[in-house]
Amino acid sequence: MPSLFATSDLHVTHEGNGPILDRVVPDSPEDWLLVVGDVAERSSVIRDTLATLRERFAKVVWVPGNHELWTTPKDESQLRGQARYEFLVEQCREIDVLTPEDEFPVWDHGAKPLTIAPLFVLYDYSWRTPAAEGKTIEEVLAQAREAGVVCTDEYFLHPDPFPSRQAWCTERLKVSTDRLDAIPAEHGTILVSHWPLHRHPTAPLHYPDFALWCGTTETEDWHLRYRAELAVYGHLHIPRTTSADGVRFEEVSLGYPREWSRRARGAVPLRKLLTA
């Protein structure tokens, strides 16, 4: 019987995380794996890691995280923005890993078919603290800097050819809704996005201003609108199970050693979501 597993935020090039990849293994050759972003920053490492996981699992589905979209000085590829994303999609296709640009696979081992929808939607700075409401984006970012919070995306995640990350987000929302609207009405869904689609998972953030880089209000009802049985995400490095409107939300991130080493369970690089 196949099972559906998920992992995210493996950050395999981070000291202490590399060996943990050996623990991302299936229970059986039929198992599927969702890789929910932030595998690494360098394009060659992203490809090699996904290729390794594809050798182990019957099907692998990947969505990009912010770290995959960074263009850093040490990367072999200096492509930026949309061009970098398209390059990563082509790399995935060469190793038989599904992406948000491919046909959505269907998990048909339950009471009803569940379309697995890998999504790349980014963020648009709309998840704000009460003190930031009504301010311009420039003012909001300045307020976050004053609080000592600046996401590294501001330096390495380029939106080219779009004029801004929020403009790229707007385009990705359109692409995603067009594809989600085409899912058969009799299907439930498993929504997979590196950035959480609903804001409630950001409540425990130590720095509330960081929510600016975590999602968009435009996706707040997608778990209902698209009949989700399950919403899977990463990014926050707060692995846990929550719910909204009766829908299960699973954060499946590993995170950094300084984070997982403080948890009672230690490093948990793989979560089983469903079993046939």
N, C-alpha and C positions, 0 to 999 in steps of 0.2 A: 504494500500500500504506500503510495507516495505521500510525502509531507511537503509543506511549504515553509521554507525558512527565510529569514531576513537578517541582514547585517548592514551597518553603516558606520561612517566615521572611523574606519580602520586606521587611517593615517599611518600607513605601513612604513614610511620613511622616518617616522618619529622614533627616536631611540627608546627601545623597550617594547614597541608595538610589532616590529617585523616578525619575530618568532611566533606571535599569536596567530598569524595567518594559518599555521599548521593545524589550528584547532577549528578552522572553518571547514568542516567536513560533513557530508550527508550521513543519514542513517541507512539509506539504501540508494542504489544507482538510479532510482526513479525520482528522487527528490528534486524540487525546484528551489532556486535561491533568488531573492530580491536583494540587490546591492544598492543601498539608498544614499549614495553619494559620499564624497570625501574619502575616496580610496587613497589618493596621494595628490601631489601638485605636478610632478613631472609626467609628461604624456607617455614616455616609454614605460615608466613604472606602473601607470594606470593600466596600460594595455597588458603588460606582463602579469600583473596581479589578476586581472579579469580573465586572462587566458588560463591561468592556473585554476581558478574557481570553475571555469567552464569545463575543464577536464574532470572535475570531481562531481559536478551536478548535471542532471539531465537537461535542465533549462536554467539559464541565468538572465535576469532582467536588471538593467542598470539605469539609474537616473543620475544626472550630474549634481554634485554639490558645489558650493562656492569655491572650494579648494581646487577642484578639477578645472575650473574656469579661470584660475589665476594665470597670468603670464609673468613668470619670474625670470630673472637673469640667467639662472642655471638650466632652464628648460631647453631641450633640443629644438622644440618648436616655439617660435616667437609669434605665432598667430594670436590674434586678439579677438575677444568678443564672439560674435556669431561665427566667424571663420574658425575659431578654435573649437567651438562646440560642434560644428559640422565635421571637423577633422576627427574629433573623438568619436562621433557617431560612425564614421567610416571605419575607424580602427575597430570598433566593436563589431561591426558587420563582418569584418574579415575573420574574426574569431568566433562568430556565431553567438554573439551576445545581443539580446534585444534592447532597444532604446526607446525613448519617447517618440521617435520618428518612424517606428516600425508598427506592423499590425499588432494590435493588442492581443495577447494570448488569453485563453479562457481556461480557468480552473474548473473542471467539470467532475470533481470527485466528491461533491456534496449534495445537499437537497435540491439545489438549483445551480445553474451555471453562474460563475462569477468571472466577469471580465476584469483582468488585471490591467489597470491603466497607469503606466509609468508617466509621470508628469514633470515637466520642467517649466516652472512658473516664476521663479525669482521672487523679488520683493519690491515694494514701492514706497517704503518709509511711512506707511499709513498706520502702523501699529505704534501708537504714541502713548506717552505717559500723560496724565491729566494736565501737567504743567506745560506740555507741548502742543496742546490742542489750539487750533486757530493760527499757528505760526507757519511761516514759510519753511520749505525744506532746508534752506540755508540757515535759518534761525534754529531749527530743530537740531541740525547737525552741530551747530556751534554750541548749543546747550549740552549735547552729549559729550562733546570734547571737554567742556568745562567740568563735567562730572567724571572725566577720566575714561570715557568710553569711546573708542574709535575702532570699528571693525577693519581688519586688514584689507577687506574688499576695496576700501576707498583708495588703496594704492595699487592693487594688482588685478582687480576684476574690472576689465575695461568693457564698455558696452558697444564698441564699434560694430556696425556703422550707425547705431542708434545714438542720439544725442545725450542720453542719460540711462542709468539703470532702470529707472521707473518707466521710461519709454520702451525699453526692451521688455520689461515685465508686462506692459500693456499688450505688446505683440504676442508674447507667450501665452497670455490669458486667452486671447482670441484663438490662437492655434489649438490650445487645449480644449476650450469649450466646443469648438467645431468638432473635434474628435470625440469628446465625451457625449455630445448630443447624438452621435451616430450609433451609440451602443444600443443593442436591441432592448426594448422595454422590459422583456421578460428576464433579463439578466440583472443580477446584483453586481456590485463592483468591489474591487479592492483598489483603493486609491493610494498611489505610491509617489511621494514627493520628498525631496530632501528637506525643504522648508515646510513646517507644519501648515496645514490648510486652515486650521482653526486656531484662534489665539490662546485658548485656555492653557495649552502646555507651557506657555511662557510665564505663567504666574510665579513659579519658584525662582526665576532668574535673580541672581545676586545683584546684578546691575539692570534695573528695569529698562533703562534706555537702550539696551542691546536689542530689545524687541524690534527696533527700527529695521534691523537687518534680518528679520526672521520670517516675514511673510507679508500678506496683503489682505485687507478687508474684503477684497473682491472674491475670495474663496471661502468666506465664512460659512456659507450654506451648502457647499458642494457635497458634503457627506450626506445631506438629505436630498438635495436636488438630483444627485446621481446614484441614489439607492445603495450607498456604501454599506457593506457588511463589516468593513475594516478599513481604517486609514493608517498608513504606515509612513513614518517620517524619521528624521535624524536631526542633525545640526546643533541641537541644544546641549548635547552630552548629558542629558538627564534621562537615562533609560528607565521607562516605567510604562504601566498600562493605565489609561484613563478612559473616560467616555464623555461624549457630548450628544445629547438628544437620543440616548440609547445606542449610539454607535461607538464601537471600540476603537480607540486610538492607541497605537503602539509606537513608542520611540525605541529604536533598535540599535542605538549608537554604542560603540565601544568607548571612544574618547581617548584622552591622553593618560599616560601612566600616573601622573599626579592626581588624576581624578579617579580612575578605576582602582588604584591601589588603596584608596581610603574606604572603598565599599566592602561590606561584609562578604560578598560573593566574589570579590576581586574582579578580574577581567572576564566579561561575558561577551564574547565576540559573535555569538550566533543565537538567534531566538527562533523557536518553532512556533509558527502562527496557526497552521491548520494541518490536520491529518485526514486523509481520505477516510 
